[in-house]
Amino acid sequence: MNFITVMMTLLVVEAAPVDFDTEIVPILTKAGCNAASCHGSAAGRGGFKLSLFGGDPAWDFDEIVHRLEGRRINPKSPDTSLVIAKPTEQLAHEGGTRFDYDGPEAAMLSRWIEGGAGRARSRRLVEIEIEPRNSLVMLNDEVQLRVTATFDDNRKQDVTDLSVFTSSDPAAVEASDAGLLKLLRRGRHHVLVRFLTDVQSVQVTAPLTDAPIERSEASQHDWVDEEIISTLKALHLSPSDSADDTTLLRRVSLHLTGRLPRADTISPYFLSRDPGKFVRLVDQLLDSHEFVEYWTYRLSKLLRIRPQPTNLPATKAFHGWLRQQLEEDIGWDQIATDLLLAEGDTHNVGPANFYLVGGDARAQAEYASELLMGVRLSCANCHNHPLDRWTQDDYHGLAAIFARVERGRRVRYTTSGAVIHPVTGDLAVARIPGTRFLSEEPDARRALAAWLTSDSNPYFARAMVNRIWKALMGRGLVEPTDDLRATNPATHPELLDRLASEFVANGYSIRQTIRTIVTSAAYARSSRATGDNAGDHQFYSHAFSTGLEAEVLADAIADVTGIAESYGNQPLGTRAITLFTPPESEALELLGRCDRVDSCETSESSTVGLTTKLHLLNGPLLNRRLRDKEGKLNQLIRSGANTRKIIVEFYVLAMSRFPSDDELGYWRDRLESEENRVDRAAVEDFVWGLLNSKEFLTNH
């Protein structure tokens, strides 16, 4: 290229008009002018309102150029325009100095105004690329990020200086305005990078200890373990040893059936030397009716199947249909499709009750997006999602799909029904979120179902396997589990992708995904932390203890004490997890039952709540059972059992293990009277103590 060509190219670039959407809006975002704390708030500030983070450039252009009688710009003297004078504090500005008067931001704004302050919309952002995306560094090391934007005119531009960098934890990672990161604390941390509407996350990792782990020493069974150990190696975290046989027996029984293992199964399992006994146990549990009952309960909570006293036949039909799907191992894709396309009498057509969960089209859109996509589309109701790709068009477009559903005892899809788009004031056009409008579709639900359950959908499979992972491992790969987005990255993104791919390859089988996870070495690890992994709460170097769900805990207390809870007109002995329309139950309320009116996912905790603890410690929930003449404790005493037998019996019932010699000796010293007779009050206190222990109240 000769000198004249170079000069002509430079002149063309210099003369090119400033593009408002891709050159002016990023300046406002970088300066924080359109943040929620400033002019991007719902009401704006100081009479000046911008769209949140520049999500609506048309609004911003009109606000700057046309409103306030056009006084925010001065074409005759661009440098004195309010849009420059205020943020540079040439005039008093409540927000302080946002950029320099003689800096590149003011120069760009001045050139735009001088060029006519137009909105040519000559190009559109396609995506941004960030380098490096993942950095493994040492403490106090620095990493310089570089952000490149690709536009629809095929041009690429370095937009690092126009990007916003936000550390998820400023005390761990310091992020400068120029994208220079400094790691201040060990661990894995994330920084959000924003340019225009594209928000992404980068990862910076510093090993938690100086000593690396020897990878070959870690137990591995399959690709799940490969992914887990790879992360532990990067963080220099040592994995805990495998849990003992009886701990694993109890853990997997609770996870797969929601029930403590039967007392008569513990000794044979413990004494067996068959190396394949655990896998065989898993397969037996997966094939049991108890598995179907428990996972129907779990999915019922997810689908928010709840008591409807005025419509019990509908609730029964919904629950019965869901149970049948699990019994027949129907794929999650087919279940979702049946839910979306369901029509008919809700007393007979179970999945039609899906449309009775949401009160209206917008509530249905929020419920469906959380359930089937694992995303919080509700954030895009009033404005574009500040941390994700979702727009108001996506939110109200999805609601428009559901607006044509006629709800009542009979559910049907009609040709009428609409929602109003709050920005335009017009009828919202049906839309697949983030994809395309469906104005010509006779039944837009079919297009939605096809898109949602396609093998390439980036949300559907990931959302479900992430929930399954959390149910079994105590923490989701993404938390919260209904908030999948680029700015809330998975702790193990490759593992999440592989689990989703395998889920699809196995016909979206929930059973098969469960089997894959529980037969891994990661699942089998002890919950006892080693010295260097005690602070690990997300990388699975050891098992995480989780509190038993209210219904599971109620069933466990009944099994251990031998006194069943009464649930309305249900036969005595009915398991709490099988109640598809649970009656009023003080016991379940005290134990923290989720009412399923809203999502139950955020209510799951690793510990039993304070209210529950207080009632367990000093309420009738346990005390009346321990004193009941028909209870197991009194049956043992009447049978002439000695103190040792009572101790062993209740350790097996409650803890699913035998007491150690030290435990047995400790309790015998405190429970036996001088005449070697059983002290009734003392053994009641002993059983009470077991049922209030963390070991009993958690799956660990």
N, C-alpha and C positions, 0 to 999 in steps of 0.2 A: 504494500500500500504506500503510494507516494505522499509527499508533504501536502499537496493540494487536496487530495482525497481525505486525508486526516483532518485538515482544517475545515473542509466542507461538512464532514461528519460531526465535528464538534459544534459547528454553527447550527446544524439541524437540531442536535440535542439541546443546545442552549435555547433555541427558539421554540422548542416543544412546549405546549401549554401545560400548566400544572394540573394534574388530575386530582380533583378534590377528594374522591373516595379513597384513593390509594396513597396520596402524598400529604394531604392536609389532615384527614381524620387520624392517621397514626401519630401526628404531632400532638393532637389534643389528648390522645390516649396516653402517650408517653409522659406528657406533662401532668396527667392525673385530672385533667379538666372534666372528663366524662365518667369519672369514678362514682361509685354509689355515695361516697361521702361528700361529693361536690356537685357539679351541675348534672351529673348522670343520675342523681337520685330521682325518685318518682315525682317529686314536686319541683325539682330543679333547685337552684339557689340564686338569690339576688335577682329574681325575675328572668333568669337565663337557664333554659333547660336543654340539655343534650341527651341523646340516646345513650343508654348504658354501654360503655366501652365501644361506642361507635357502631352499634349493631344496626342502626337505621340511618345511613348517610343522607338519605333524602330529607329526613326530618332535620338533621343537623345543618344541612345546606340552607334549608328554608329559615331555620332559627337564626342563623348567622347573617344571611344576606337580606332577607325580606322583613323579618319581624323587628320590632322596635323602630319601625319606619325606616329601616335600612341604616340605622345610625351605628351599627357595629362595624361597618366597613366604610372607608373613605377613599374612593377611587382617585380623587385629586391629590391626596396626600396619604398613601398607603401606610406609611410608618406611624401615623397618628391614629390609625383605626383602633377602636376599642378592643378588637380581637387581638391586637398586638400590645397596645398600651397597658391594658389591665394585667395580663400574665407576666409582663416584663416590669411591672410596677412603675411605669411612667405616670400612671394614675393609681390612686389608692386601690388596693385589691385585698379583700378579706383572705383570699387563699395564698397570699404572699407571692414571691417571685417563682414562677414556674419555668421560665427559660430566659436567657440573656437577650437584651435588646440588640446587641451586635452579634448574636449567635446565628447558626444555620436555620433554626426553627423560625425566628422572626424574619430572616431573609426569604425563606420559602413562602411564608404567609404574605409578605409584601409583594413578592413576584406574582403570586396568585391574584391578589387584589389588583395589582397594576395591569395584569393581563385580562381584566374584565370580571374576575370573581365568578367564573362560570362553573358549571358541572357537566363536563363533556362525557363522563363515564366511558373513557376510551379503553379501559382495561378492567379486568376483574381478577382478584386473587384466586389462584387455584389451590396452592398449598405452600407451607413453609417447610424447609429442611433445616435441622439443627445438628451441628457437629461440635463436639462429640455428644452422642446420646447417652452413653454409659461410660463413666470414668471410674477407674479403680486407682485411688491415690492414697497418699499417707497424710497423717494429721498435719494441718497447716499448709498443705500444698494448695496451689492455685490452678484453676482451669479456666481457659478463655473460650467462651461459647461464640459460635459464628452462626448467624441466622440468614438463610437465603430464601427469598420469596420467588415463586414461579407464578407468572400471570398468564391469562388466557391468550395473550398475544405472543406467547412463547419466549418472552423475555424473562431473564433471571436477574435479580438484584440483591445485593447485600443490604439487608435491612436491620443489621445488628443494632445500629444507633437509634433506630425507630422502634425497636422491640422493648417490651416491658418484661423485666425479670423479677420474679417474686419467689422468695425462699419459703418452703412449707414450714420451716423452722429456722428463723433468723439466728437463733442461738447455736444452731448446728452448722448451717451454711450461710455465709455472707455473700449476697449477690449485689454487685454494683450495677449502676445504670448502664454501663457499657458491656455487661455480660461477663464480667470477671468474677468467678466463684472462688471462695476461700473456705476450705473445710475446717470447722472449728471443733467438731466433736465426732468421735468414732461412730461408725454405723452406716446404714444406707439411708440416704436422704434424697429429697426431690426438690426441683426448682421448676416453677411454671414459667413458660415462655409464651408471650402473647404478641401477635402482630395482626392487626385488624381483627377479624372474627376467628382466626385460627389460634387455638390455645393448646399447647402441648407440654409434656413433662419430660425433663431429663433427670437422670439418676447419677448420683455421686456416692461412691462407697469408699470407706476406709475400714480396714480390718479392725475388729473389736479387741483383738489381742495381738501382740507382736509375734507370737509363736504360731506358725502354720500348723494345720492338722494333717495327719497322714491319711490320705483319702482311702488307701487300700484297707485300713483298719475298720472303716465304717461299714456296717452291715447294709447290703443292698440286695433287693430282690428283683427289681424291674426298672423301667424308665422313669417311674415316679421317683424312685430313690436317687436315680442319676441326677435329676433336676434339683432335688432337695440338697444332696451332698455337694453339688457344684456350688450352690449359694453358700453353704456352710463353709466350704473351703475358702471362698473369696473373703468371707468375713472372719476367718480363723476361729470358727466356733466348733467345738467338739460335740458330736452327738452323744446323747445319753445311751446307756445300754438298753437292751430290750427289756420290756416288762416281764415279770414272771408269769407262769401259766395261768394261775387263778385270776390275776389282775386282767389279763387279756380275755379270759373267759367272761368275766363280769362286764368288761368294757364293750366287747362285741355283742353280748346279749342285750345290753341296754341300747346300743346304737341300732341294732337290727330289729329288735322286738319290743323295746321299751320296757323290758321286764328283767328282773334279777334272775340269774340261772337257778333252776330247781336244785334244792339241796342234795338230792340223790345223784346229780350229775357231776358234782364238784370233785368228789374223791376219785371216781374212775378217770376223769379227765386229767387230774393232777398226777395220778400214778401211771398213766399211759406213757410209753416211751416211743410211740409212733411219731416220726418227724413230720408227717403230713396231717397230724390230727387237727391243727388249727384251720387249715384250708378246708378239710372235710367238715369241720364244725361250721365254718362260714357258709358252705353250700347247703348244709342242713337247715340253718337258720333262714337263708334266703328262700328256701322252698317251703317254709312253714307258714301256716295260716296266721301265726303271731306276727310275722314280718308284714303280711298284707294289712293286718289290723293297725299296726303301729305306723307304717308309712302312709296309710290312708289318713291317719290322724295328723301326721306331719303335713301332708299335702292339703288336707282340709283347712289347716291353719293358714297355709300359703294362699289358698283360694278364698279364704275368709268365709268358709261355710259356717254359719253361726245359727244359734237358736232363733227361730221365728215363730213365737207362740201362735200367731194367727195364720201361719202357713206351714204347719208341720209336714204335710205330705210333700211339699216342694223340697224342703230341706232333706227329708228322707230320700227322695228321688236323686238329689244331687250327690249325697253321700254314698248312696248305693251304687250309682254309676261310677263314681271315682274308685270305689273299692273294686269293682269289676275290672276296671282298666289295669289296676295294679295286679290283680289276680291273674290276668291274662298277659301281663308284661307288655301292654300296648305302649308303643313309643310315645315320648313326650311331644313329638311333632304332631302325631295324630290326635293326641289329647287336646293340644292347643287349637288345632284346626276344628275339631268338633265343638270346642267352646265358642270359637269365633263365629261359626256358621250355624250355631244351634237355633232352632225355631220349634214352636209347638207348645203343648200344654206342660207347664212346669211341674205338674203333679206326676207326669209320666215320663217326660223328657228331661233327664237329669241335667245335662249340660246347658239347657235353656236358662237355668237359674243363674248362670254366669252374668246375665244381663239384669239380675235383680240385686247384684252386689253394689253397683254404682247407682247413685240416686238419679243421675241425669247423664247427658252425653259427655260433659266435661269430666265428671267424676269417673265415668267409665273409661275415658281415655287415660286418666292418671293411673287408675287401677290396672288396666291392661298393659300399659307401658312398664309399670313396676313389675308386674307378674311375669310377663312374657319377654321383656327386653332387659329387665334389671336396670332401668334408667328412671330418673326423676324428671319426667317431662313437665311436671307441675311448675317447675321453675321458669318455664317459657310461656306461662299464661299471660302475665302482664308485660313482659319484655323478653327479648331474646335471652337465652340461658347465658349467664355471664362466664361460666366455666365449661361450656360444652357447645356442640354444634347446633343445638336445637333452637329453632326460631318460633315466633308466634304463629307463623304459617303452619309449622309442624304440629304445634299443640292444637290449634283450633281446626286444622285440617283433619287430624285424627278424630277429634270430637265430632266433626261433621260426618264421618263414617258411621259413628254410633248414634248420631241424631236421628237417623231413619229407622232405628229399632223401636218398635212399639212394645212397651213394657207392661206387664200385668200378669195375670195367671197364664195367659197365652202370649208367647213372645213371637213376633213376626217382623220381617223386614219390609218396609213400605217405600213408596215413592216420594213421600213427603217427610218433612222434618229437617231442621237446619239449626245452626248456631251462628251468631253474629260475630264477625271479626272485630275486636275492639278498636283496632287502628283505622280500618277503612270504613267501618260502619255497615259494610255489605255482608251478604251471606258468605261464610267461610267455605272454601272449596275443599272437598275431600282430598286428603293427601296422605301418602305413605311417608312417615317421618323421615326427613333428610334425603328423600329420594325423588318423588314426582307427584304431581297432582293427578287426580282421578276423575276429572269432570265428566268423562264419557262412560264411566263404568256403571252398568245397571245395578250391580251389587258390589260395592267397593270392598266389602268384607272379604270377598274371594281373592282379590288382588293383594289385600293386606296379609291374609293367611299364607298365600303362595310366597310372598316376599319374606315373611317372617320365618317360615320353616324351610326356606331354601338352604342348601348346604353352605352357601357362601355368606349367609347372614352373620354379621359380626357381633350380634348381641344374644340371639336366642339360645344357642347351645352354651355359650359362656355363662350366661346368667344362671342356667340350671345346674351345670356342673360346679359352679362356684358355691351355690347353696348346698349341694350334696357334700362338697368338701368341708364346708363349715359344720354341717351336721355331724360329720365323723371326726373332724380334726380340731374342732373347738374354735376355729377362726377361719374366715373366708380368705381366699387368696386376694380378693378385693373386699375391703370393708368401707362402708356398709355394703351388704350384698345387693341392695337395690340401687346402687349408685355407680354403675359402670360408666366410666368416661376416661378419656385420655389424660385428664388432669388428676385422676385418682387411680394411679397405676397399680397393677398387681404386684405383690411381693415377689412372685415367680411368674413373670409373663409367659415364658416359654412353656412352663408346666400347664398354665391355664389354657394356652392354645392347644397343647397336645391332648389334654383331657377333653376339650371341646371336639377336636378332630376324631378322637376315639369314640366319643359319644355319638357323633354323626355316623361313623363307620359301623357302629353296633346297633343301628336302627333306633337311636335315641333311647336305648334301654336304661332305665334308672337302676335296675338290678345289676346290670353288668358294670356300670360305673361304680356302684357301691363295692362290688367285688374287687375291682381293680384297686381301689383305694385301701380297703381293709386288709388286703393280702400283701401290702407293701411293708417294708421294714420301717418306714417313717411312721406308719400307723401303730406299729408294735412297740415303739419306744416307751421307755419308762417316763412317768411324769416327774420323777426325781431328777432335779437339775444337777449338773456337775458344777464345779467351781467356776468355770469360765462361761457357762451358758445360762446361769441363773437369771440374768437380765434379759434373756431372749423371750419376747412376747409375740413374735410374728414369723420366725423363720423355721420353726418345727425341729429345733435341735432336741427337744423333749416334748412329750405329750402335754397338752393343756387340759387342766381340770375344768369341767363345766358343771354348773348347777343342774340338778335334775328338773325337768319341766314339771309344772304343777300336777298334771294328770299322772305322769310317770311316778312322781314322788308319792302321790296318794295311793297308787297301786302297790308301790314298794312297801309302804307302811302297813298296808292291809296284809300283804304276803308275810311280812316278818312277824307281825303281832298275831296273825290269825283271825283278826276281826275286820270284816269287810265294811266298807262305807256304804250307806244307803243313799241311793240317788232317785228320789221321787218314786215313781211307780215301777222302776226297773227292778228286775229280780235281784235279790241280795247276792252279792258276789260279782255283779257286773263290773267290768273294768272301766275305769274312768276314761281311758283313751278310746273306748268304743262308743262313747256317747256322742251321737251326731246332733242331738238337740239337748245338751246338758241342762238339767233342771237347776233351779236355784240350789246352790250347794255351798254352805258356809265353809266346809273343809277346802274345796277347790278355790274359793275366793281367798281364804287365808294363805293358801300356798302359792298365790300369785297367778291364777289362771288368766290368760289373755282373752279379752272379750271378742276379738276378731272383727270389731267394728272398723278398725284401721289395721295397718300392717302389724303382724306379730314379730317381724324380723328384728326390729330394734329393741324389742322387750326381752330378747334372750340374753341372759347374763351368765357370767362365769361363776357367780356365787348366788346363794339363796338370799333373798331380800331381808331387810331388817324386820319388817312386819312378820314375815314367816318365821324368822328366828325366834322372835319374842313369843309367838304362839306355840312353837315347838318346845321352847324352854319352860313355859309356865301356863300352858293352856290345856283344855280338855282333849285336844287333837291326839295327843299321845297318852296322857294320864288315864283317861277312861278306858283305853284299850289295854293298858298294862294291868289294870285292876279288874278287868272283865273276867268272870269265872270261866268263860268259854275260850279265853285267849290261850295262845300257845304256852305262855309262861306258866299260867296256873295249871294247864294240863300237864306240863312237865313236873311241877311240884307235886300234884296229886298222884302222878305215876311213881313217885319215889326217887326221881332223878337227883343225883347229888350235885353239889356246886360245880364240879368240874364238867359234868355233862351239860349243865345249863350254859356255862360259859362257851363251850365248844359249839353247842347247838346254835346259839345266837350269833356267834362269829360267822358260822357257815351261812345262816339265813340272811344276815344283814350285810356282811362284808364279802361273802362268797369265797371265804378262805378259812383256814384253820388258824387259831391263835398261835403266836410264837411261844416258845417256852417261857420267855420273860413275861409276856402278856398273861399267860396262864397263871404263872406264879404270882404276879402282881394282883390279879383279881381274886385268886383263892385266898391270899393273905387278908384281903379286905372284906370278903363276902362270907367266909366260913366262921361260924360261931365256935366257941370253945368246945361245945359238945358235937362238933362236926355236923351240925344240922343246918339246913338251908334257912337263911335269914330272909324272909319274904320281902321286907322293906328294902333290904340291901340289894337283892337281885333285881327288884323293880328299878332301883336307881341305876344299876349296871346297864340294864337294857335301855333305859332312858338315855344314858350317856352314849351308848352306841348309836342310837337313832338321832342324836344331836351332833354327832361327830362329822367333821368335814369328809371323812372317808365314806360315810354312808350317804351324805347329802349331795355328793358330786360323782360324776363319772370321770375317772382319772386314769 
